[in-house]
């Protein structure tokens, strides 16, 4: 998946799940679309996205 974070090694990205939630899909709607996921997968995707949004990236400076 091009290095994007995925759910349990499946071909569903965190971005896909966060996008569906942002578009108004419920956990039940998403599980109907991806029956191999469970509610905890969606919660973990949101948790990861929240953590990642707070992470700070600093440029490397040559010594």
DSSP file (Angstrom, degrees, kcal/mol; ACC not computed):
  #  RESIDUE AA STRUCTURE BP1 BP2  ACC     N-H-->O    O-->H-N    N-H-->O    O-->H-N    TCO  KAPPA ALPHA  PHI   PSI    X-CA   Y-CA   Z-CA
    1    1 A X    >         0   0    0      0, 0.0     3,-1.2     0, 0.0    12,-0.0   0.000 360.0 360.0 360.0  29.1    0.0    0.0    0.0
    2    2 A X  T 3   -     0   0    0      1,-0.3     3,-0.1     2,-0.0     0, 0.0   0.771 360.0 -57.2  68.9  26.8    2.9    2.3   -0.7
    3    3 A X  T 3  S+     0   0    0      1,-0.3    -1,-0.3     0, 0.0     2,-0.2   0.501  96.6 143.0  82.8   3.3    4.1    2.5    2.9
    4    4 A X    <   -     0   0    0     -3,-1.2    -1,-0.3     1,-0.1     2,-0.2  -0.514  62.2 -97.7 -75.6 144.9    0.8    3.8    4.2
    5    5 A X        -     0   0    0     -2,-0.2     9,-2.6    -3,-0.1    10,-0.4  -0.446  48.0-165.4 -66.0 130.7   -0.2    2.4    7.7
    6    6 A X  B     -A   13   0A   0      7,-0.3     2,-0.6    -2,-0.2     3,-0.3  -0.740  25.0-101.5-116.5 163.1   -2.6   -0.5    7.3
    7    7 A X  S >  S-     0   0    0      5,-2.3     3,-3.2    -2,-0.3     5,-0.3  -0.762  93.1 -30.2 -86.9 118.6   -4.9   -2.3    9.7
    8    8 A X  T 3  S-     0   0    0     -2,-0.6    -1,-0.2     1,-0.3     3,-0.1   0.752 116.6 -60.1  46.3  34.7   -3.5   -5.7   10.8
    9    9 A X  T 3  S+     0   0    0     -3,-0.3    -1,-0.3     1,-0.2     2,-0.1   0.525 106.0 131.7  75.3   3.7   -1.5   -6.1    7.6
   10   10 A X  S <  S-     0   0    0     -3,-3.2     2,-0.9     2,-0.2    -1,-0.2  -0.366  74.8-102.8 -81.0 168.1   -4.7   -6.0    5.6
   11   11 A X  S    S+     0   0    0     -5,-0.1     2,-0.4    -3,-0.1    -1,-0.1  -0.238  90.4 104.1 -90.2  47.4   -5.1   -3.9    2.5
   12   12 A X        -     0   0    0     -2,-0.9    -5,-2.3    -5,-0.3    -2,-0.2  -0.990  62.6-145.5-126.5 120.2   -7.2   -1.3    4.3
   13   13 A X  B  >  -A    6   0A   0     -2,-0.4     4,-1.8    -7,-0.2    -7,-0.3  -0.466  20.9-122.4 -87.4 157.3   -5.3    1.9    5.3
   14   14 A X  H  > S+     0   0    0     -9,-2.6     4,-2.8     1,-0.2     5,-0.2   0.899 115.2  57.5 -57.8 -41.4   -5.8    4.1    8.3
   15   15 A X  H  > S+     0   0    0    -10,-0.4     4,-2.4     1,-0.2    -1,-0.2   0.861 102.5  53.7 -60.2 -37.5   -6.5    6.9    5.9
   16   16 A X  H  > S+     0   0    0      2,-0.2     4,-2.1     1,-0.2    -1,-0.2   0.942 112.4  43.4 -62.0 -47.5   -9.4    5.0    4.3
   17   17 A X  H  X S+     0   0    0     -4,-1.8     4,-2.4     2,-0.2    -2,-0.2   0.913 114.3  48.9 -67.4 -42.5  -11.0    4.4    7.7
   18   18 A X  H  X S+     0   0    0     -4,-2.8     4,-2.6     1,-0.2    -1,-0.2   0.907 111.2  51.7 -63.6 -40.0  -10.5    7.9    9.0
   19   19 A X  H  X S+     0   0    0     -4,-2.4     4,-1.5    -5,-0.2    -1,-0.2   0.897 109.1  49.7 -62.5 -41.0  -11.9    9.3    5.7
   20   20 A X  H  <>S+     0   0    0     -4,-2.1     5,-2.4     2,-0.2     4,-0.3   0.923 111.7  48.0 -64.5 -43.5  -15.0    7.1    6.0
   21   21 A X  H ><5S+     0   0    0     -4,-2.4     3,-1.7     1,-0.2    -2,-0.2   0.929 111.0  51.3 -61.0 -44.7  -15.6    8.3    9.6
   22   22 A X  H 3<5S+     0   0    0     -4,-2.6    -1,-0.2     1,-0.3    -2,-0.2   0.785 105.8  56.7 -63.8 -26.6  -15.1   11.9    8.5
   23   23 A X  T 3<5S-     0   0    0     -4,-1.5    -1,-0.3    -5,-0.2    -2,-0.2   0.445 127.2 -98.1 -85.0  -0.1  -17.7   11.3    5.8
   24   24 A X  T < 5S+     0   0    0     -3,-1.7    -3,-0.2     1,-0.3     2,-0.2   0.500  72.0 147.3 100.9   4.0  -20.3   10.2    8.3
   25   25 A X      < -     0   0    0     -5,-2.4    -1,-0.3    -6,-0.2     2,-0.1  -0.510  39.9-136.4 -71.9 140.8  -20.0    6.5    8.1
   26   26 A X     >  -     0   0    0     -2,-0.2     4,-2.3     1,-0.1     5,-0.2  -0.432  26.8-103.5 -87.2 168.9  -20.7    4.6   11.4
   27   27 A X  H  > S+     0   0    0      1,-0.2     4,-2.5     2,-0.2     5,-0.2   0.911 125.4  51.9 -57.1 -41.6  -18.6    1.8   12.7
   28   28 A X  H  > S+     0   0    0      1,-0.2     4,-1.9     2,-0.2    -1,-0.2   0.892 107.7  51.3 -64.2 -40.1  -21.4   -0.6   11.6
   29   29 A X  H  > S+     0   0    0      2,-0.2     4,-1.6     1,-0.2    -1,-0.2   0.924 111.7  47.3 -61.1 -44.7  -21.5    0.9    8.1
   30   30 A X  H  X S+     0   0    0     -4,-2.3     4,-2.6     1,-0.2    -2,-0.2   0.905 110.1  51.7 -66.6 -41.6  -17.7    0.4    7.8
   31   31 A X  H  < S+     0   0    0     -4,-2.5    -1,-0.2     1,-0.2     6,-0.2   0.846 107.1  54.3 -64.8 -32.7  -17.9   -3.2    9.0
   32   32 A X  H  < S+     0   0    0     -4,-1.9     3,-0.4    -5,-0.2    -1,-0.2   0.876 112.7  43.4 -66.3 -36.1  -20.6   -3.9    6.4
   33   33 A X  H  < S+     0   0    0     -4,-1.6     2,-0.4     1,-0.3    -2,-0.2   0.853 129.5  27.2 -74.3 -36.1  -18.2   -2.6    3.7
   34   34 A X  S >< S+     0   0    0     -4,-2.6     3,-2.3    -5,-0.1    -1,-0.3  -0.732  70.6 178.4-127.3  78.8  -15.2   -4.4    5.2
   35   35 A X  T 3  S+     0   0    0     -3,-0.4    -1,-0.1    -2,-0.4    -4,-0.1   0.644  76.4  66.8 -63.9 -14.2  -16.6   -7.5    7.0
   36   36 A X  T 3  S+     0   0    0      2,-0.0    -1,-0.3     0, 0.0     2,-0.2   0.468  91.9  78.5 -84.8  -1.2  -13.1   -8.7    7.9
   37   37 A X    <   -     0   0    0     -3,-2.3     2,-0.3    -6,-0.2    -3,-0.0  -0.640  66.4-155.1 -96.9 161.6  -12.7   -5.6   10.2
   38   38 A X    >>  -     0   0    0     -2,-0.2     4,-1.3     1,-0.0     3,-0.8  -0.836  35.7 -96.0-128.7 173.9  -14.1   -5.2   13.7
   39   39 A X  H 3> S+     0   0    0     -2,-0.3     4,-2.2     1,-0.3     5,-0.2   0.839 121.6  59.0 -59.3 -35.4  -15.0   -2.2   15.7
   40   40 A X  H 3> S+     0   0    0      1,-0.2     4,-2.7     2,-0.2    -1,-0.3   0.861  99.9  57.4 -63.8 -35.6  -11.6   -2.3   17.5
   41   41 A X  H <> S+     0   0    0     -3,-0.8     4,-2.0     2,-0.2    -1,-0.2   0.904 108.1  47.0 -59.9 -41.3   -9.8   -1.9   14.2
   42   42 A X  H  X S+     0   0    0     -4,-1.3     4,-2.2     2,-0.2    -2,-0.2   0.917 111.8  49.9 -67.7 -43.7  -11.6    1.3   13.6
   43   43 A X  H  X S+     0   0    0     -4,-2.2     4,-2.4     1,-0.2    -2,-0.2   0.914 111.1  49.5 -60.5 -43.7  -10.9    2.6   17.0
   44   44 A X  H  X S+     0   0    0     -4,-2.7     4,-2.7     2,-0.2    -1,-0.2   0.866 108.1  53.8 -65.8 -36.2   -7.2    1.8   16.7
   45   45 A X  H  X S+     0   0    0     -4,-2.0     4,-2.4     2,-0.2    -1,-0.2   0.922 111.1  45.8 -63.0 -43.4   -7.1    3.6   13.3
   46   46 A X  H  X S+     0   0    0     -4,-2.2     4,-2.3     2,-0.2    -2,-0.2   0.889 112.1  51.5 -66.1 -39.0   -8.5    6.7   14.9
   47   47 A X  H  X S+     0   0    0     -4,-2.4     4,-2.3     2,-0.2    -2,-0.2   0.920 111.4  47.4 -63.0 -44.1   -6.1    6.4   17.8
   48   48 A X  H  X S+     0   0    0     -4,-2.7     4,-3.0     2,-0.2     5,-0.2   0.923 111.3  50.7 -63.3 -44.6   -3.2    6.1   15.4
   49   49 A X  H  X S+     0   0    0     -4,-2.4     4,-2.0     1,-0.2    -1,-0.2   0.888 110.7  49.4 -62.3 -39.2   -4.3    9.1   13.4
   50   50 A X  H  X S+     0   0    0     -4,-2.3     4,-0.8     2,-0.2    -1,-0.2   0.923 113.2  46.5 -65.1 -43.7   -4.7   11.2   16.5
   51   51 A X  H >X S+     0   0    0     -4,-2.3     3,-0.9     1,-0.2     4,-0.8   0.929 112.5  50.3 -62.9 -45.1   -1.2   10.2   17.7
   52   52 A X  H >< S+     0   0    0     -4,-3.0     3,-0.5     1,-0.3    -1,-0.2   0.844 104.1  57.9 -65.1 -33.9    0.3   10.8   14.2
   53   53 A X  H 3< S+     0   0    0     -4,-2.0    -1,-0.3     1,-0.2    -2,-0.2   0.749 109.1  46.4 -69.1 -21.1   -1.3   14.3   14.0
   54   54 A X  H << S+     0   0    0     -3,-0.9    -1,-0.2    -4,-0.8    -2,-0.2   0.583  88.3 107.5 -93.9 -12.6    0.5   15.3   17.2
   55   55 A X    <<  -     0   0    0     -4,-0.8     2,-0.5    -3,-0.5    -3,-0.0  -0.407  62.0-142.4 -69.9 141.8    3.9   13.9   16.2
   56   56 A X        -     0   0    0     -2,-0.1     2,-0.5     2,-0.0    -2,-0.1  -0.905   6.6-154.3-108.5 130.7    6.5   16.5   15.4
   57   57 A X        -     0   0    0     -2,-0.5     2,-0.4     0, 0.0    -2,-0.0  -0.916  10.0-166.1-105.1 127.4    9.0   15.9   12.6
   58   58 A X        -     0   0    0     -2,-0.5     2,-0.1     1,-0.0    -2,-0.0  -0.907  23.4-115.4-111.3 138.4   12.3   17.7   12.8
   59   59 A X        -     0   0    0     -2,-0.4     2,-0.3     1,-0.1    -1,-0.0  -0.419  31.0-113.3 -69.9 146.0   14.8   18.0    9.9
   60   60 A X        -     0   0    0     -2,-0.1     2,-0.5     1,-0.0    -1,-0.1  -0.628  28.2-151.0 -77.4 137.7   18.1   16.3   10.2
   61   61 A X        -     0   0    0     -2,-0.3     2,-0.1     2,-0.0    -1,-0.0  -0.947  16.6-121.1-113.2 127.5   21.0   18.7   10.4
   62   62 A X              0   0    0     -2,-0.5     0, 0.0     1,-0.1     0, 0.0  -0.408 360.0 360.0 -65.8 139.6   24.4   17.7    9.1
   63   63 A X              0   0    0     -2,-0.1    -1,-0.1     0, 0.0    -2,-0.0   0.467 360.0 360.0 -75.2 360.0   27.1   17.9   11.7
